[in-house]
Each structure stands twice: as C-alpha cells, then as structure tokens.
C-alpha cells in the first residue's frame, strides 16, 4: 500500500496544528494585554463551539484523506498553494491588528477601528483566511466529504461570529 496520502494528510495536519498552537499563544498573550488596557468581552454565542470545531474540521479532513487515500496530484499541489496563500492572508490580517487580535471578541473602548492592511479591503479578512485554510486542507487531503461539510459548517459559525463582532463594534443605540 502506498503511504503517500497518509503522510500528506498527517503531515499537513501537524503543520496546521502547530500554526494553530502558535496562534493560540498569540491570542492568549494579546487577550491579557487587552484586558489590562480595559477591553471588554462581548457576548459570543459560537466561541465555545469554534474552540473544538476549528481544529476538529482539520482533523476530520486529515482522517478522511488518510482513510480514503486519494492519489496525490495537481489538486494536492493547488491545495497546498491555497493553504499557504490563506495562511499568509490571515497572517497579514493578524499582523495588522497587532495586539488587538484574539480568538475572543474583545473591544477596547473609544479606540477607532483598524483600517489599514487587508482591513482597507474588507471588515473581516481573518475569516476569509480561515475559509481559505479549510479549502486548502480539503484539496490537499482529498477530503471530498468532510471538506465541503466542514466548510459549510464553519461558514455558518463564522456568520454568527461576525454578527457578534459587529454587535460588539457597533452596539445598537437606544430605541425610543
């Protein structure tokens, strides 16, 4: 049996998880700094789910790729390119936010929105990067079932997350 698909799936998962751990450390450090500066945490109905769903979708795709063992080819290479581009785009968004980037919805009072870097182009570029990561991993591993399912599931979570962030950034004013 050719072990190449297993090596690709597991290897990709290891790389993604290592980057995720680095992001978690950065998020935790930034969260502490923001709280010291008076940031307030907003209601986020999906954070608890996202904590397990984000790594879980990658694990599910890697497992499917390891079990189904699709022959690596052009799609694998395209997937790697998509994943790398998505990670780079996400890194750009994270670097632009600097200390203000966290996994949690924390808002500093009376601080203007970031409008530099990818935030000149869109309000939530980090999440475009996340969706790109998922597409790239699905292509790399050949996850024909878990890739689309994971992408749709996570897109629905992100839709709710973005709504929570928008409410935190632009709280509704009093209605008379």
Secondary structure, DSSP 8 states (H G I E B T S, - for coil): ---HHHHHHHHHHHHHHHHHHHHHHHHHHHHHHHHHTT-EE---TTHHHHHHHHHHHHHHHHHHHHHH----SHHHHHHHHHHHHHHHHHHHHHHHHGGG--SS-EE-TT-----SGGGGT-S-HHHHHHHHHHHHHHHHHT-TTHHHHHHHHHHHHHHHHHHHHHHHHS------
